[in-house]
Amino acid sequence: MAELIITEKPKAAQRIAEALADGKAVKKGEKGVYYYEINHGKKDIIVGCAVGHLFGLAEKEKKRGMSYPVFDVEWKPTYETTKSAAFSKKYFDMLKKLTKISDSYVVACDLDVEGEVIGYNILRFICKQKDARRMKFSTLTKPDLVEAYEKVSPHIEWGMAHAGETRHELDWYWGINLTRALTSSIKKAGIFKMLSIGRVQGPALQIIVQREKEIKAFKPQPFWQLQLDGEVKNGKLIALHEKDKFWVKKDADAVYARTKGKNGVVAEVKRDEFQQQPPYPFDLTTLQTEAYRCFGAPPKTTLEIAQELYTAGLISYPRTSSQQLPPTISYGKIITALSQQQEYGTLCKRLLQKPVMRPNNGKKADPAHPAIFPTGVKPKALDKRSQKIYDLVVRRFLATFADAATRETMTVKIDVTGEMFVAAGTRTKAKGWHEFYGAYARFKDEELAQVTKGEAVAVKKLELLEKETKPPARYTQASILRELEKRNLGTKATRADVVDTLYKRGYINGRALEATDLGIKIIETLGKYSPKIIDEELTRHFELEMEEIQEDKKKQGEVLEEAKEVLIKILDGFKKKEKSIGEDLLEATKTAETKENTIGKCPECKSGTLMMKRGKFGRFIACSTYPDCNVTFKLPATGLVKALDKQCETCKHPMVTVIRSAKKPQEVCINPNCPSKVSAEAAKSIAQNENKPCSKCCEGKMVLRKSIYGSFLGCNRFPKCRNIMKLS
């Protein structure tokens, strides 16, 4: 018999096996699912893996229709409850098979709430064990994994397991019951449409909607500024009147009249030097917001890439809320290893020459993991996106050890007939950590011309600028994460998913988060009839209670019973107003669907509107004046299609965006005959290959076909033969 080490993902299993093996790890498996047999000391060890969550919550007995509330749930294998998780059965079966040759167990899943739930469920439902030993590590490097095994904990992290299980149950209670309540309400109003809101999604949407309403209600207020363009001995100065904004035009006019055509004199020169401290090490939220600022990378994508870098052994565990790098990670060793990578060599050598290396740690801490840091392992081959995130992590790590940057702000006051104009600029005197952070340290230097007190200023131009106040900015995918963190809504690992879900449900859109009409109506309706559903205080209350479960200050059952009582009360009130809620949501839903399905003006009849429709053979675009105008356009069978509100420059047909999983959104013209879709090379390829025998079935011929993406050659025996040939 052997000891079974349970990991969360296949890549982690491989790295742990290779790290602990005294000799070579023996890879075994079937149906594409592998495990490893190794010897470590005098022990025979098997390293097996899950593939994320193998179990999910589901109703014990499925009720018909949309009846609610429901609280009777149990953990079931995900392959039984979710079609897209059917592949997980192979991993379930393999772990079950490995338990028959194992007599002891070690959980080596990610050390966080989700990882603990994954390991705990495998233990109790597959291994039939009440407890196991626990490996704790923050990187998948050999030294850390060997140390984690040698210092293995005798028990799993019960606080994390119970807190994680509670979170899953609470999210299930809120998600299934509120989905059924909203769907039932709109069904009573006359249509069937799945509408949903979540425990954290409701308050998050409300924050975005509140900002949207502030923007729409905003009334710009005019103000005036006086700008002076001056010339001095060493250059030019641009200065604003010291009052900055004039809210009354006649006041600005009076100053303008007094100073127009007059020259000035330098009344004061002030220089303030300050030390700009290095940035704090990355926690997950700051990594996500910084990647969005630097690359425009969505937070969810950043987390996915960071997770891949972690499993490749290149960075530490990314799902951390810590901004602190403890000495135990061996700064010197990591920086020495990084110095072997050409792009960081010079910077690392400079740090290694410092008598003391100390990071500029922040206040935020995480008991399970330190801040995100590179391990020093050299990447073998990274794609462009992964390379960017890796470089950002490395440079941030190095920058935290560097010296402060020295910056100087210079303020010049110019006296023009008793009216003061102020010019200000900031420059970097000593780069310090800016040099280590590289292109990511974007600080604009505005260096003023060198002047002395009493120096004459020739005024070349004096302008009276008329401006307006601007509405508050919409949240970005990065700033909403910071806002949710500030309000203690959701967790570091789930906030990006919350925002992503709001996009998928059509409640928000755009890079700058704009609440849609449907999103606004959902919040208005719930605020009117059932405000507790979107109450962030209630959400925050349960977040704090789950933290107390993790710290063993509260019992899981106590929190779940309280949640049931709260939800029953909310849903009882909801049922009494169900019809009114549905009627309020009906109009917004219809408007949203019409807007979503409108593609643009019909280029054929000029009077109709092209609308997205669904028929027997899938989605297509047709004119709203059918049957008078029978123009239609095909749409791809897969992917999300969105109107773009712009025309093709070549053929003037409307354009759409096609969004497909794991691929960059593609803007395409709906006209399959658009000249832009057939290049000279493609035309040549058509001439050479059209009507030739199909190379796959040898019975059909290759014929020209057209799609929204352009022309291609396909077998004329489709669908019996699906052979296609892409054109250059």
N, C-alpha and C positions, 0 to 999 in steps of 0.2 A: 504493500500500500504506500501511497505517496501523499505529500502535502499539496493541496490545490490553492494556487494564488489566483484570485479573481480580479480581472482588470475591466475597465470601462469600455475600452476600444481595442481593436486588433493591433494597432501600431504600438500602443502602450504595452501590450502583452509581449510583443517582439523585443522592445527595448529593455523591459524588466528581465526577460529570459536571458538576453545577451549580457546584461550587466551582472547577473547573479551566477551564471554558469561557470563552473570551474574549468570545464573544457569547452566543447562546442555544443550549442543548443540544438537539439534535434527537433525539426519541424514535422508535425504530423497533422492529418486532418482529412476531411472529405467534403464534397459539395462546396468547395471554396471557403470553408471554415477551418481554421487551423489552431492548433495549440502547440506548446513546446514542452519537451521533456529535458530536464537538466539535473545535474548533480551539484550540490552546494554543500561543502564540508562533507558530512556523512549522511546528508539527506537526499532523498529522491523527491524532486519537485516537479509539478505540472503547472504550467502557466496557461490559463484559459481566459477567454474574454467574452464580454457582452458586446453589444453594439448600441450603446446608449441605454435608454429605458427598455427593458424587456417586459415590464408590467405597467399597466395603467388602470385608473379607476373607471368602473362602469357600474350601472345599476345591477343589483342582484337579480331582480325580475323586471324585465323590460315592460313598461306600461304602454298602453296604446295611446296614440294621439299626443296632445300637448298638455297632459295633466301635470299639475304641480301643486305644492312643493314635493320634491323627492330628496330623501337623505339616505336611503338604504343602499349603500355602495359597497363594493368589494374590489380587491386588486385582481385583475385578470391579465393573462398574457396579451400583449399588444397585437400579436398576430391573429388573435381571435376577435378583437374589437375594431381594428383599423386595417382597411384593405392595403393602404400604403406601407404598412409594417409587416406584411406577409413574409418578407425576407428574413425577419428576426427569428422565425421558427427554427431555422438551421442552427442559430447560436444557442437558442433555448435547448434544443435537443442535444447539442454537443456538450454543454455544461452538465446536463442531466446524466449523460453517458460518463463523463469524467468523475462524477460523484461516486460511481460504483467502484472506482479504483483509488479513492481518496479516503483518508481517515482523519485529516485535519485541514483547517481552512484559514486562509489569510485574505482579507479584503484589501485590494490595492487600487480601488477606484479613486477618482479625483477627490481631494480632501476639501469638500464643501457640502452644502446641504443636499444638492442634487446627487452628487457622487455617493453620499452616504445612503440615500434612499435606494439608489440602484443596487448597491452592494447588499443592503439589508434585505431587499426583496428577493434577490438571488439566494441569499443564505436561507431565508425561511421557507420559500416556496419551491426552490429547486434542490438545494442541499439538505433541506429539512433540519437546519441547525438553529439554535437559539442565539448563538453568539459566535464570534471568531476573533482571531488576532487582527491587528490593523497596522498596515504600513502607512507612514506619513512622510510625504516628500513634496517639494515645491518645484523640482526640475527632474526631467527624465534623463539625467546624466548618470554614468556609472558610479562615481563616488557617492552621490546623493542616494541612489537606489540601494547600494550596498549598505550604507549607513542606516537607511530606513528599515532594511530587513534585520540588521543586527540589533537595532533598537526598537523592534516591533512592539506595539502596544498590546496588552493582553486582551483588550476588548475593542469593539467598534465604538465610534463616537455616538453614544446614545442620544445626547442632546441634539446633535445635527440630524440624526435619523428621525427622532420624534418631531422636531421642528419642520423638517422637510415633508414628512407624512401629513402633518397638520396643514401645511401650505397647499399641498395637492388637494386635500379634502375641501378646504375652504374655497379654493379656486373652482373646484368641481361644483360645489353647492351653488356658488354665485353664478357660474357660467351656465350650467344646465337650466337652473330655475329661471333666471332672468331671460335667457334665450326663449324658453317656452312661454314665459309671460308676455314678452314683447310680440312674439310670433302669433300667439293666440289672440292678442288684442287687435292686431292688424287684420287677422283672418275674420274677426267679427265685424270689421269695417268693410269687408267685401273682397279682399285679395289675399292670396297666400304668398308670403315672402319671409324668408328667414331673417330676423333681426336679432342682434345680440349685443350685449354689453358685459364687461367683466368687472371683477372686484377692483382692479387697479385701472383698467381701461376707462371706466366711467369718470373717475376724478381726473385722469390724464386728459380725456377729451374735453372735460369742462374747462380746464386751464386754457386749452387751445381756443375753445369757443369764446371764453371771456375776453381773450386777447383780440379775437376776430371782431367781437362786438365793439370793443374799444376803438378799433381801427375804423369800423364803419360809422361809429357815432362821432368820430373826431372831426372837429371843425377847425380848419387851419386859420391861424391868427397871423395877420401881416406884421412884419417888423422891418426896420431899416437899419443898415449899417453904413458907416462911412469908412471907405478904404483909401489909404494913401499909398501911392507908388513914389518912393523917393530915391534919390541918387546921392551917394556919399563918395568920398575920396577912394575907398577900397571896393566899391561895388554898389549894390542896390538893396533897398529895404522895402518890404511891404508891411504896412501896419494898419490896424483897425483902431477906431476911436475907443478910448478906455471904457466908455459906457457899454461897448459891444452892441447890444440891441436897443434900438429906440422904438418904443411901442406907440409913440405919437409922432406922426410924420412932421408936424410943424416944428417939433423940437429938433428933429434931424435937419430939417430945412434951415433952421436958424443957425446951427453950427456950420452947416455947409456954406451958407452965405458969408459967415465970418471968416472962414478959412480958405475959400476958393481963391486961387491965384496967389496965395501967400506961400512963402518958404518957411522952413522950420529950423530948429536947432536941437541937438541931442541934449535932453535935460537930465538923463540918468542912464547909466549902464550897470546892470547887475548880473553877476555870474554866480550860479548855485551849482556846486558839484555834489553828486550823490553816488552812493554805491548801490548798484543793482544786483541783488543777490541771485545766485544760480537758481534754476527752477527746482521744484520738489521732484522726487522720483515718481514714475507713473503708477497710479492705481488704474483700474479698468476705465472708469469714467473719463479721467483726464487723457488717457491714451485715445479713447474714442473721439473725444472733442478735438484733440490736437490733430488726429488723422483726418477729421472732417475739415478742419481749418487749412491744413497743408495740402491735402489731396482731394478733398470733396468726397471722401470715402464714407458711405453710410455706416452708422455705428454697428449695425448687425454684421455687415461685411468685415469690419475691422475685427470684431470678436472672432468670427470664423477663421480669419487669417491668423490671428494671434494664437488661436487654439491649435492650428496646424503647425505653427512655429514651435509651440510647446511640445507637441507630440513628436516633432522631429528633433527634440533635444536642444533647440537653439535659444529659447528664452524660458523664463520661469513661468509658473502657472498664472494665466492672465486674469482669472476671475477673482481679483483681490480688491479690497477697499483700502489697503495700506499704502501710505506714502513714505514708508520707512524701509531703509536697507540696513539690516543688522550686521554687525561685524562677522557673525557666524558664516556668512556666505563667502567669506574670503575675497575681499575687494581686490587685493594685490594679485591673486591667482587669476581672477577673471580678466583683469586689465592686461596682465602679462600675456594671456592667451589671445586676447583681442589684438594685441600689438603685432601678432603674426599675420593679421589680415591687412593687406596693403593700404586700404583706404583709411584705416584707423591707426596705423603704426606710429606715425610722428606724434599724434595727439596722446596716445597711450604712454609713449616714452617720456613725454613731458610730465604726465601725472605721476609716473613711477619715480621721478626724480624729487618729488615733493617729500619733505621730511615726515609729514603726517597726511594721510589721506582720509578725509572725513566727508561723507555725503551731506548735502543740505536737506536733511529729512524734514518732512511735513508733520502735521499733528495727527493725521488720520492713521489709525492702526487696524490690523486685522489679526486676530489670534491664530488663524490657520496658516496664513501665507504672508511673506514680505511683499514689498512693492515689486513691480515687474522689472526684471533685469536680464541682460543677455548672459548666457552660460559661458561664452568664450569658444564654444564649438564652432568650427568654420562651416558655413553653409556650402553644400555641394552644388546644387542647382536650384535657384529660386526663380519663380516667374516674376514678372514686373511688379505686380501688386504686392506680393509677399516680400520682395526685396525692399520696397518702399517702407513697409511697416517695420521690417527688421532693422533697417537703417535708422528709422526714427527712434526705435527702442534703444539701440546702441548709443546713438548720439545723446539722447536724453540721459542715459546712465552716465556717460562720460562727463556731460555738462554739470551734473550734480556735484562732482568732485572738484570742478575747476574754480578758479578765483572769481570773485565778483567783478562785474563790468563797471568801469568808471564812466559816468555820463555827466555832461554839463549842460545846464539850461541857461541860456543868455537872454535877458530881457532888456530891450532898449525903449526908452520913453522919448518921444519926439514932441517938442512944444511948438505948436503952430498958433500964434496969436493967443496964447493962453489956453488953448484946447490941447489936451494930451492924446497922442496916438501911441499905441503899443505894438512893438514887433517882438516876437518870441521864437526861439529856435533851440533845438536840443541836438547835441552831437555826442558821439562816443569817443572818449579820450583813450580808454584802454579796453580792448575787446573782451578780455577775460573769458567767461563761459560762452559768449557769443560765437567765438571761434570753434568751440567744441560742438555746439549745436548746429553750426553750419547754416544752410539756407533756411532752416526752420526758425532761426532767430531773426524775425522780420521786424526790425525797428527802424523807422524812417529817421534819417539824419537831416535836419534842416539847419544848416550852419549859416549864421548871419554874417554879414560883412563886418569886419573889425572897425569899431568906431570909438571915439573918446568923447567924454563929456564936453559940451560946448561946441562940438563940430557942426558945421553948417549942413543942412539937408535940403537939397534942391527938390521941390515937389514937382514931379513930372505929370502926375495925374491925380485927381481927387474924384472918387466916384461915390455916388449915393446909390447903394444897392438895395433893391426891394426884394424881400424874401418872405417865406411863409414857414410857420412851425410845421413839423412833420409828425405824422401819427406814430405811435409806438411800433417798433419793428415786429414782424411775425417771428415766432420761434423757428429755429432751424432744428434739424435732427440732433444736432449737438447740444444746443442751448436747452431744448426740452428735457434732455437727460439730466443736465445740471439742475434744472428746476425740480424735477421729480426727486432727485437725490436730496436737494435742499429741504423738500417737504416730507421726506422719508416715505415716499410712495414707491412700492415695488422694491426690487433688489438690484444689485449691480449686474447680475446675470440676466435679469428678466426685462429690464426697462427698454432695451432696444427692441425686444420682441413685442412689447406693448405698443410701441410706435408703429412697428411693421404691421401689426394686426389692424390698427386704426386705418392705415392705408388700404389694406385688403378689403376692409368692410365698406370702403367708400365714404368714410366719415371725414377724412382729410385728404388733401392732395398738394402737389407742388414741392419743390425743394425748400422753399420757405413755407412752413406748415400753415396751409389755409384750410379752415373748417369749411366743409361743403354745406349746402343747404340742408342735406339730410342729417349731417353731423350736428348742425345748429338746432334743427328741429328735435332731434333725439334728446338733446340736453334741455331744451326749453320745455318739452313735454314731461320729461322725468322730473325736472325742477318744479313744475306746476303740480303734478299729481303724486309723485313719489320721490321727494328730494333725498331721502336716505340712500337711495341706490347710487347716487353720485357724490355722496358726502365724503370728502377727503379725511375728515376727522375720524369717521368710522373706520375707513381703510387704514389710516395711520395707527389707530388703536389696536387693530389686530396685528399689524406689523410689529408693534412693540411687544404684544403678547407672545408672538412667535419667537422673538428674541429672548423673552423670559423662559420659554420652554427650552430653548437651546442652552440657557444658563442654569437649567434645573430649578428655576424659581416658580414655574407654573406647570400644571399637569395638562397633557394633551387633551384628555377627555373633558376637562373643565372648560377649555377654550372652545372646543367643538360644540359643546352643549350651549354655551353662550351665543355662538354664531348661529346655531339653529333657531334659537329663540328670537334673535334679532331678525333673521331672514323670514321666519314665519309671520312675524308682525308686519314686515314690509310687504310681503306677498298678499296677506289678508287685505291690506289697504289697497293694493294694486288691483285685486280681483273686483273690488267694489266699483272701481273706476275704469275697468278694462275697456269697455266700449268707447268711452270718451277718449281714452289714450289712443286707441286704434284709429279713431276718426281724425285726431290731430296728426297722427303719423302718416295716414293714407296719402294726403295731398303732397306732402314732402317726398314720399317714396315715389309717387308717380312722376313728379317734377324731376327728381334725381335720375330716374330711369330714362326719361325722355332726353334729358341733357347728356347723359352718358352714351346714349345710342345715336345721337345726332352727329353725323360725319361732316356735313357741309352742303352747299348749294349743288343741285344737280347740274352737271355741265352739258347735259343733253337738252332738256326742256327749259332750263333756266328759271322755271317758276317753282319747281318742287324742291324738296329737301331730301338728301340721301340719309337713310336711316339704317342702322344695323338691325338685322332680324335673324331669327333662328327658324330653320325649316327642317324637313325630313332628312336632308343630307348635310345638316350642319349650319354654320353661320354664313351669312352673306349680307351684302349691302344692296338696298333697293330704293327707288324713288318713292316718295310719299304720295305722288299723284297716280300711282298704279291703279287701274290698268291703262290710263291715258298715256303714261310714260312707263315702258317696261324695261328700262335700263337696270342691269344688275352687275355686281362685281363680287368675285369670290373672296373669301377670307381664309386664312390658314386654319387648320383644324385645331391646333393647339396654341397656347399663349394668350395673354391678355391683350386685347386690342383697345386702344384709346384714341379718340379724335385729337388732332393736333391744332385745329383752327388755323391752318395755313395751306397754301396751294403749292403744287409742284411747279418749279420754275420752268420746266421743259414743256409740260402738256396742260398745265393749269387745272389739273384734277386735284381734289382734296388729298391730303396726306394723313396717315395714321402712324401711331407708335405701336410696335408689337413687342411685348415684354415676355420673354421666355425664361424659364428657370435656369439659373447659372450662366446666363448669357447677357451681353450688353444690350439694352433696349435699342431697337432698330427703327429708324424713321423711313417709311416707304410710301410711295405713291400707290393709290388703289388701282390705277389703270395698268392692266397687264401688258397693254400695247404701247406703253410709254417709250418713246425712242431712247430715253436714257438707260433703259434696261437691256438694250441689245447693243453691245460694243462691236467694233469691227472684228475683234478676235472671236466673239461669240457667233457672229454671222458666218465667219469662215468655218467654225466648228460645225455649225448647222449644215452648211453646204457639203461638208466632208462626211458627215455621219447620218444625216436624215435618210430614212427608208432602208438603212442597212439592217441585217439580221440582229436580233437581240442576243447579246453575248451570254445571257443568263439562261433563258429557256430555249433558245435556238429555234423557236417556232414563230415568234412574233417579229415585228419590225419596230425600229426606233422612230418615233414620230415626235413632231414639235408640240410641246405643251407650254402653257403660260400660267404663272401664278402671280400673287402679289409681290413676290420677291424677284420676278423676272422670268425669262424663258429657260426651258430645259428640255432634254430629250427623254422620252419615257417609252416603255414597251406598250404597243397597242393592245396587248392582251390583259392590261390592268383591269380588274384587281387580281386576276389569277397570277400574273407576273408583275412584281413591283420594281423591276429594274429601272433605274434612272441614271442619266448621265448629266452631270453639271457642266455648264458651258464656261469657258474662260471669261 
